[in-house]
Amino acid sequence: MADNIRKVNGHVSKDNVHCVRCVGNMTGGFIPEDGSIVLCQNQLRSKGHCEDNMAHEMVHAFDRLRFNTDWSNLRHHACTEVCLQFLSLS
């Protein structure tokens, strides 16, 4: 996924991936304003869980760059989430 992000002029590095303590049961998130990825260090149960969350958020980063996703448009937001659900089933 990092290669695909680079192909659309993006990057994934320590500058835009942040591991923080989160409140609630959230495991990660994507901040569309600056393209940052957040991983919730206190909620991730294993290396695999962390990798799955990182991959999920990287798809959001790719969609932001490739398709100029409007995160305030519920259709855009739903589209990226539905695609991720489909990928997780295959």
N, CA, C and O atoms as CSV, one atom per row, in Angstrom:
chain,resi,resn,atom,element,x,y,z
A,1,MET,N,N,0.827,-1.193,0.000
A,1,MET,CA,C,0.000,0.000,0.000
A,1,MET,C,C,0.869,1.254,0.000
A,1,MET,O,O,0.510,2.258,-0.614
A,2,ALA,N,N,2.007,1.199,0.684
A,2,ALA,CA,C,2.906,2.364,0.707
A,2,ALA,C,C,3.384,2.699,-0.706
A,2,ALA,O,O,3.518,3.873,-1.052
A,3,ASP,N,N,3.643,1.669,-1.527
A,3,ASP,CA,C,4.054,1.914,-2.913
A,3,ASP,C,C,2.946,2.606,-3.694
A,3,ASP,O,O,3.214,3.522,-4.472
A,4,ASN,N,N,1.717,2.179,-3.496
A,4,ASN,CA,C,0.592,2.810,-4.184
A,4,ASN,C,C,0.413,4.262,-3.751
A,4,ASN,O,O,0.071,5.119,-4.565
A,5,ILE,N,N,0.641,4.533,-2.485
A,5,ILE,CA,C,0.545,5.908,-1.993
A,5,ILE,C,C,1.642,6.765,-2.617
A,5,ILE,O,O,1.399,7.914,-2.987
A,6,ARG,N,N,2.850,6.210,-2.736
A,6,ARG,CA,C,3.949,6.949,-3.387
A,6,ARG,C,C,3.623,7.250,-4.846
A,6,ARG,O,O,3.974,8.316,-5.352
A,7,LYS,N,N,2.962,6.329,-5.521
A,7,LYS,CA,C,2.615,6.516,-6.936
A,7,LYS,C,C,1.657,7.682,-7.161
A,7,LYS,O,O,1.596,8.232,-8.261
A,8,VAL,N,N,0.913,8.058,-6.132
A,8,VAL,CA,C,0.003,9.199,-6.256
A,8,VAL,C,C,0.541,10.402,-5.469
A,8,VAL,O,O,-0.216,11.241,-4.980
A,9,ASN,N,N,1.880,10.454,-5.364
A,9,ASN,CA,C,2.599,11.581,-4.757
A,9,ASN,C,C,2.345,11.763,-3.267
A,9,ASN,O,O,2.322,12.891,-2.774
A,10,GLY,N,N,2.156,10.677,-2.556
A,10,GLY,CA,C,2.022,10.725,-1.111
A,10,GLY,C,C,3.179,10.003,-0.447
A,10,GLY,O,O,4.074,9.498,-1.124
A,11,HIS,N,N,3.162,9.954,0.856
A,11,HIS,CA,C,4.189,9.213,1.584
A,11,HIS,C,C,3.638,8.772,2.942
A,11,HIS,O,O,2.713,9.374,3.488
A,12,VAL,N,N,4.225,7.725,3.455
A,12,VAL,CA,C,3.914,7.235,4.794
A,12,VAL,C,C,5.241,7.166,5.534
A,12,VAL,O,O,6.153,6.444,5.132
A,13,SER,N,N,5.336,7.919,6.611
A,13,SER,CA,C,6.589,7.959,7.372
A,13,SER,C,C,6.292,8.331,8.818
A,13,SER,O,O,5.139,8.524,9.202
A,14,LYS,N,N,7.349,8.426,9.606
A,14,LYS,CA,C,7.174,8.821,11.007
A,14,LYS,C,C,6.600,10.228,11.130
A,14,LYS,O,O,6.112,10.613,12.193
A,15,ASP,N,N,6.658,10.991,10.049
A,15,ASP,CA,C,6.128,12.357,10.081
A,15,ASP,C,C,4.598,12.404,10.038
A,15,ASP,O,O,3.995,13.368,10.509
A,16,ASN,N,N,3.967,11.363,9.474
A,16,ASN,CA,C,2.508,11.415,9.361
A,16,ASN,C,C,1.802,10.161,9.898
A,16,ASN,O,O,0.615,9.959,9.640
A,17,VAL,N,N,2.525,9.329,10.636
A,17,VAL,CA,C,1.917,8.205,11.350
A,17,VAL,C,C,2.209,8.400,12.833
A,17,VAL,O,O,3.366,8.497,13.241
A,18,HIS,N,N,1.152,8.456,13.628
A,18,HIS,CA,C,1.300,8.779,15.042
A,18,HIS,C,C,0.686,7.683,15.912
A,18,HIS,O,O,-0.464,7.292,15.708
A,19,CYS,N,N,1.449,7.194,16.870
A,19,CYS,CA,C,0.963,6.223,17.848
A,19,CYS,C,C,0.659,6.982,19.130
A,19,CYS,O,O,1.544,7.584,19.737
A,20,VAL,N,N,-0.604,6.944,19.531
A,20,VAL,CA,C,-1.033,7.707,20.703
A,20,VAL,C,C,-1.959,6.863,21.571
A,20,VAL,O,O,-2.484,5.842,21.129
A,21,ARG,N,N,-2.150,7.302,22.803
A,21,ARG,CA,C,-3.159,6.689,23.671
A,21,ARG,C,C,-4.501,7.297,23.308
A,21,ARG,O,O,-4.628,8.517,23.199
A,22,CYS,N,N,-5.494,6.455,23.121
A,22,CYS,CA,C,-6.822,6.919,22.721
A,22,CYS,C,C,-7.840,6.634,23.811
A,22,CYS,O,O,-7.670,5.717,24.614
A,23,VAL,N,N,-8.887,7.422,23.829
A,23,VAL,CA,C,-9.998,7.247,24.758
A,23,VAL,C,C,-11.077,6.440,24.040
A,23,VAL,O,O,-11.299,6.629,22.844
A,24,GLY,N,N,-11.737,5.558,24.747
A,24,GLY,CA,C,-12.792,4.745,24.146
A,24,GLY,C,C,-12.206,3.499,23.511
A,24,GLY,O,O,-11.099,3.083,23.851
A,25,ASN,N,N,-12.950,2.905,22.587
A,25,ASN,CA,C,-12.496,1.658,21.976
A,25,ASN,C,C,-12.012,1.825,20.540
A,25,ASN,O,O,-11.932,0.850,19.792
A,26,MET,N,N,-11.696,3.027,20.162
A,26,MET,CA,C,-11.155,3.319,18.838
A,26,MET,C,C,-9.760,2.699,18.704
A,26,MET,O,O,-8.974,2.742,19.650
A,27,THR,N,N,-9.447,2.122,17.537
A,27,THR,CA,C,-8.133,1.505,17.342
A,27,THR,C,C,-7.231,2.305,16.416
A,27,THR,O,O,-6.026,2.062,16.356
A,28,GLY,N,N,-7.803,3.249,15.703
A,28,GLY,CA,C,-7.010,4.064,14.795
A,28,GLY,C,C,-7.899,5.044,14.063
A,28,GLY,O,O,-9.117,5.056,14.239
A,29,GLY,N,N,-7.272,5.865,13.241
A,29,GLY,CA,C,-8.044,6.833,12.481
A,29,GLY,C,C,-7.201,7.500,11.415
A,29,GLY,O,O,-5.977,7.381,11.384
A,30,PHE,N,N,-7.894,8.200,10.552
A,30,PHE,CA,C,-7.262,8.943,9.470
A,30,PHE,C,C,-7.696,10.391,9.589
A,30,PHE,O,O,-8.883,10.673,9.756
A,31,ILE,N,N,-6.748,11.310,9.504
A,31,ILE,CA,C,-7.039,12.739,9.593
A,31,ILE,C,C,-6.911,13.320,8.190
A,31,ILE,O,O,-5.803,13.595,7.731
A,32,PRO,N,N,-8.043,13.509,7.505
A,32,PRO,CA,C,-7.993,13.916,6.102
A,32,PRO,C,C,-7.388,15.299,5.852
A,32,PRO,O,O,-6.851,15.551,4.773
A,33,GLU,N,N,-7.470,16.186,6.830
A,33,GLU,CA,C,-6.949,17.547,6.619
A,33,GLU,C,C,-5.467,17.545,6.283
A,33,GLU,O,O,-5.021,18.331,5.446
A,34,ASP,N,N,-4.701,16.673,6.925
A,34,ASP,CA,C,-3.259,16.653,6.643
A,34,ASP,C,C,-2.753,15.276,6.203
A,34,ASP,O,O,-1.556,15.094,5.981
A,35,GLY,N,N,-3.662,14.314,6.079
A,35,GLY,CA,C,-3.266,12.987,5.624
A,35,GLY,C,C,-2.578,12.133,6.667
A,35,GLY,O,O,-1.927,11.144,6.329
A,36,SER,N,N,-2.714,12.502,7.936
A,36,SER,CA,C,-2.063,11.747,9.010
A,36,SER,C,C,-2.843,10.491,9.377
A,36,SER,O,O,-4.067,10.433,9.261
A,37,ILE,N,N,-2.101,9.500,9.820
A,37,ILE,CA,C,-2.668,8.252,10.318
A,37,ILE,C,C,-2.396,8.181,11.816
A,37,ILE,O,O,-1.288,8.460,12.274
A,38,VAL,N,N,-3.422,7.803,12.569
A,38,VAL,CA,C,-3.298,7.656,14.015
A,38,VAL,C,C,-3.537,6.189,14.359
A,38,VAL,O,O,-4.515,5.591,13.909
A,39,LEU,N,N,-2.645,5.616,15.153
A,39,LEU,CA,C,-2.819,4.264,15.684
A,39,LEU,C,C,-2.932,4.371,17.197
A,39,LEU,O,O,-2.131,5.050,17.839
A,40,CYS,N,N,-3.918,3.705,17.759
A,40,CYS,CA,C,-4.172,3.782,19.202
A,40,CYS,C,C,-3.394,2.691,19.923
A,40,CYS,O,O,-3.817,1.535,19.962
A,41,GLN,N,N,-2.268,3.063,20.486
A,41,GLN,CA,C,-1.345,2.103,21.093
A,41,GLN,C,C,-1.969,1.315,22.240
A,41,GLN,O,O,-1.574,0.176,22.488
A,42,ASN,N,N,-2.922,1.893,22.931
A,42,ASN,CA,C,-3.522,1.207,24.073
A,42,ASN,C,C,-4.696,0.304,23.680
A,42,ASN,O,O,-5.289,-0.341,24.545
A,43,GLN,N,N,-5.036,0.249,22.397
A,43,GLN,CA,C,-6.158,-0.580,21.957
A,43,GLN,C,C,-5.745,-1.725,21.036
A,43,GLN,O,O,-6.521,-2.657,20.826
A,44,LEU,N,N,-4.549,-1.667,20.492
A,44,LEU,CA,C,-4.104,-2.681,19.540
A,44,LEU,C,C,-3.604,-3.902,20.292
A,44,LEU,O,O,-2.724,-3.791,21.146
A,45,ARG,N,N,-4.166,-5.083,19.976
A,45,ARG,CA,C,-3.940,-6.301,20.756
A,45,ARG,C,C,-2.727,-7.110,20.312
A,45,ARG,O,O,-2.189,-7.899,21.089
A,46,SER,N,N,-2.292,-6.921,19.068
A,46,SER,CA,C,-1.195,-7.742,18.554
A,46,SER,C,C,-0.570,-7.049,17.350
A,46,SER,O,O,-1.083,-6.045,16.854
A,47,LYS,N,N,0.533,-7.598,16.897
A,47,LYS,CA,C,1.185,-7.059,15.704
A,47,LYS,C,C,0.235,-7.127,14.507
A,47,LYS,O,O,0.135,-6.176,13.731
A,48,GLY,N,N,-0.456,-8.250,14.365
A,48,GLY,CA,C,-1.404,-8.409,13.262
A,48,GLY,C,C,-2.538,-7.401,13.316
A,48,GLY,O,O,-2.937,-6.854,12.287
A,49,HIS,N,N,-3.059,-7.152,14.514
A,49,HIS,CA,C,-4.121,-6.159,14.693
A,49,HIS,C,C,-3.616,-4.775,14.295
A,49,HIS,O,O,-4.330,-4.011,13.644
A,50,CYS,N,N,-2.384,-4.456,14.688
A,50,CYS,CA,C,-1.769,-3.179,14.327
A,50,CYS,C,C,-1.609,-3.077,12.805
A,50,CYS,O,O,-1.926,-2.047,12.210
A,51,GLU,N,N,-1.116,-4.149,12.186
A,51,GLU,CA,C,-0.921,-4.149,10.729
A,51,GLU,C,C,-2.244,-3.991,9.990
A,51,GLU,O,O,-2.316,-3.262,9.001
A,52,ASP,N,N,-3.292,-4.667,10.458
A,52,ASP,CA,C,-4.609,-4.535,9.824
A,52,ASP,C,C,-5.121,-3.108,9.912
A,52,ASP,O,O,-5.651,-2.572,8.938
A,53,ASN,N,N,-4.963,-2.490,11.080
A,53,ASN,CA,C,-5.411,-1.105,11.250
A,53,ASN,C,C,-4.594,-0.148,10.391
A,53,ASN,O,O,-5.141,0.774,9.785
A,54,MET,N,N,-3.286,-0.370,10.343
A,54,MET,CA,C,-2.424,0.479,9.521
A,54,MET,C,C,-2.840,0.376,8.049
A,54,MET,O,O,-2.943,1.392,7.363
A,55,ALA,N,N,-3.076,-0.829,7.571
A,55,ALA,CA,C,-3.496,-1.026,6.185
A,55,ALA,C,C,-4.825,-0.327,5.914
A,55,ALA,O,O,-4.998,0.303,4.871
A,56,HIS,N,N,-5.757,-0.438,6.848
A,56,HIS,CA,C,-7.063,0.206,6.706
A,56,HIS,C,C,-6.905,1.722,6.549
A,56,HIS,O,O,-7.487,2.327,5.649
A,57,GLU,N,N,-6.124,2.312,7.424
A,57,GLU,CA,C,-5.941,3.767,7.374
A,57,GLU,C,C,-5.142,4.193,6.142
A,57,GLU,O,O,-5.354,5.284,5.613
A,58,MET,N,N,-4.231,3.343,5.688
A,58,MET,CA,C,-3.475,3.659,4.476
A,58,MET,C,C,-4.379,3.675,3.246
A,58,MET,O,O,-4.139,4.447,2.318
A,59,VAL,N,N,-5.409,2.841,3.226
A,59,VAL,CA,C,-6.373,2.892,2.119
A,59,VAL,C,C,-7.077,4.239,2.119
A,59,VAL,O,O,-7.296,4.817,1.054
A,60,HIS,N,N,-7.436,4.751,3.293
A,60,HIS,CA,C,-8.042,6.085,3.363
A,60,HIS,C,C,-7.072,7.147,2.833
A,60,HIS,O,O,-7.475,8.065,2.119
A,61,ALA,N,N,-5.805,7.014,3.187
A,61,ALA,CA,C,-4.798,7.973,2.699
A,61,ALA,C,C,-4.705,7.905,1.177
A,61,ALA,O,O,-4.643,8.938,0.511
A,62,PHE,N,N,-4.693,6.702,0.629
A,62,PHE,CA,C,-4.647,6.531,-0.824
A,62,PHE,C,C,-5.887,7.144,-1.476
A,62,PHE,O,O,-5.770,7.880,-2.456
A,63,ASP,N,N,-7.072,6.846,-0.938
A,63,ASP,CA,C,-8.312,7.391,-1.504
A,63,ASP,C,C,-8.306,8.909,-1.499
A,63,ASP,O,O,-8.768,9.537,-2.451
A,64,ARG,N,N,-7.786,9.501,-0.436
A,64,ARG,CA,C,-7.714,10.968,-0.345
A,64,ARG,C,C,-6.891,11.534,-1.492
A,64,ARG,O,O,-7.274,12.527,-2.110
A,65,LEU,N,N,-5.752,10.892,-1.775
A,65,LEU,CA,C,-4.851,11.385,-2.814
A,65,LEU,C,C,-5.339,11.043,-4.225
A,65,LEU,O,O,-5.322,11.897,-5.112
A,66,ARG,N,N,-5.765,9.826,-4.426
A,66,ARG,CA,C,-6.106,9.344,-5.769
A,66,ARG,C,C,-7.456,9.856,-6.252
A,66,ARG,O,O,-7.607,10.220,-7.418
A,67,PHE,N,N,-8.438,9.882,-5.355
A,67,PHE,CA,C,-9.800,10.210,-5.761
A,67,PHE,C,C,-10.297,11.538,-5.213
A,67,PHE,O,O,-11.458,11.899,-5.410
A,68,ASN,N,N,-9.416,12.276,-4.519
A,68,ASN,CA,C,-9.800,13.562,-3.933
A,68,ASN,C,C,-11.090,13.413,-3.120
A,68,ASN,O,O,-12.046,14.166,-3.302
A,69,THR,N,N,-11.094,12.440,-2.237
A,69,THR,CA,C,-12.268,12.130,-1.420
A,69,THR,C,C,-12.688,13.346,-0.599
A,69,THR,O,O,-11.870,13.978,0.070
A,70,ASP,N,N,-13.976,13.655,-0.666
A,70,ASP,CA,C,-14.556,14.724,0.149
A,70,ASP,C,C,-15.131,14.066,1.400
A,70,ASP,O,O,-16.214,13.482,1.351
A,71,TRP,N,N,-14.421,14.156,2.510
A,71,TRP,CA,C,-14.808,13.438,3.725
A,71,TRP,C,C,-16.061,14.003,4.367
A,71,TRP,O,O,-16.633,13.368,5.252
A,72,SER,N,N,-16.502,15.179,3.946
A,72,SER,CA,C,-17.768,15.720,4.462
A,72,SER,C,C,-18.952,15.217,3.632
A,72,SER,O,O,-20.105,15.424,4.011
A,73,ASN,N,N,-18.676,14.562,2.510
A,73,ASN,CA,C,-19.711,13.976,1.660
A,73,ASN,C,C,-19.928,12.527,2.116
A,73,ASN,O,O,-19.038,11.688,1.973
A,74,LEU,N,N,-21.098,12.242,2.657
A,74,LEU,CA,C,-21.354,10.908,3.205
A,74,LEU,C,C,-21.231,9.810,2.154
A,74,LEU,O,O,-20.855,8.686,2.488
A,75,ARG,N,N,-21.535,10.104,0.902
A,75,ARG,CA,C,-21.379,9.097,-0.160
A,75,ARG,C,C,-19.912,8.749,-0.365
A,75,ARG,O,O,-19.570,7.576,-0.521
A,76,HIS,N,N,-19.047,9.749,-0.366
A,76,HIS,CA,C,-17.605,9.505,-0.503
A,76,HIS,C,C,-17.096,8.676,0.677
A,76,HIS,O,O,-16.384,7.687,0.506
A,77,HIS,N,N,-17.481,9.105,1.867
A,77,HIS,CA,C,-17.018,8.422,3.078
A,77,HIS,C,C,-17.517,6.975,3.096
A,77,HIS,O,O,-16.759,6.052,3.394
A,78,ALA,N,N,-18.782,6.789,2.779
A,78,ALA,CA,C,-19.350,5.433,2.757
A,78,ALA,C,C,-18.663,4.569,1.711
A,78,ALA,O,O,-18.425,3.386,1.952
A,79,CYS,N,N,-18.347,5.129,0.572
A,79,CYS,CA,C,-17.715,4.367,-0.505
A,79,CYS,C,C,-16.382,3.780,-0.050
A,79,CYS,O,O,-16.115,2.600,-0.276
A,80,THR,N,N,-15.554,4.589,0.582
A,80,THR,CA,C,-14.253,4.086,1.017
A,80,THR,C,C,-14.406,3.039,2.115
A,80,THR,O,O,-13.646,2.071,2.146
A,81,GLU,N,N,-15.369,3.210,3.012
A,81,GLU,CA,C,-15.578,2.229,4.079
A,81,GLU,C,C,-16.149,0.922,3.528
A,81,GLU,O,O,-15.740,-0.159,3.952
A,82,VAL,N,N,-17.085,1.013,2.593
A,82,VAL,CA,C,-17.659,-0.193,2.003
A,82,VAL,C,C,-16.586,-0.971,1.231
A,82,VAL,O,O,-16.527,-2.198,1.310
A,83,CYS,N,N,-15.754,-0.262,0.495
A,83,CYS,CA,C,-14.663,-0.934,-0.220
A,83,CYS,C,C,-13.743,-1.649,0.749
A,83,CYS,O,O,-13.309,-2.767,0.471
A,84,LEU,N,N,-13.439,-1.040,1.865
A,84,LEU,CA,C,-12.580,-1.680,2.859
A,84,LEU,C,C,-13.247,-2.908,3.460
A,84,LEU,O,O,-12.579,-3.911,3.711
A,85,GLN,N,N,-14.556,-2.844,3.695
A,85,GLN,CA,C,-15.265,-4.013,4.211
A,85,GLN,C,C,-15.224,-5.146,3.202
A,85,GLN,O,O,-15.038,-6.305,3.574
A,86,PHE,N,N,-15.395,-4.821,1.931
A,86,PHE,CA,C,-15.343,-5.838,0.875
A,86,PHE,C,C,-13.958,-6.481,0.835
A,86,PHE,O,O,-13.844,-7.701,0.718
A,87,LEU,N,N,-12.918,-5.679,0.930
A,87,LEU,CA,C,-11.560,-6.214,0.905
A,87,LEU,C,C,-11.287,-7.118,2.101
A,87,LEU,O,O,-10.571,-8.111,1.976
A,88,SER,N,N,-11.844,-6.787,3.247
A,88,SER,CA,C,-11.593,-7.587,4.438
A,88,SER,C,C,-12.307,-8.941,4.377
A,88,SER,O,O,-11.926,-9.868,5.092
A,89,LEU,N,N,-13.336,-9.065,3.533
A,89,LEU,CA,C,-14.050,-10.325,3.381
A,89,LEU,C,C,-13.380,-11.266,2.393
A,89,LEU,O,O,-13.626,-12.472,2.404
A,90,SER,N,N,-12.529,-10.705,1.538
A,90,SER,CA,C,-11.915,-11.551,0.497
A,90,SER,C,C,-10.614,-12.146,0.938
A,90,SER,O,O,-9.980,-12.877,0.177
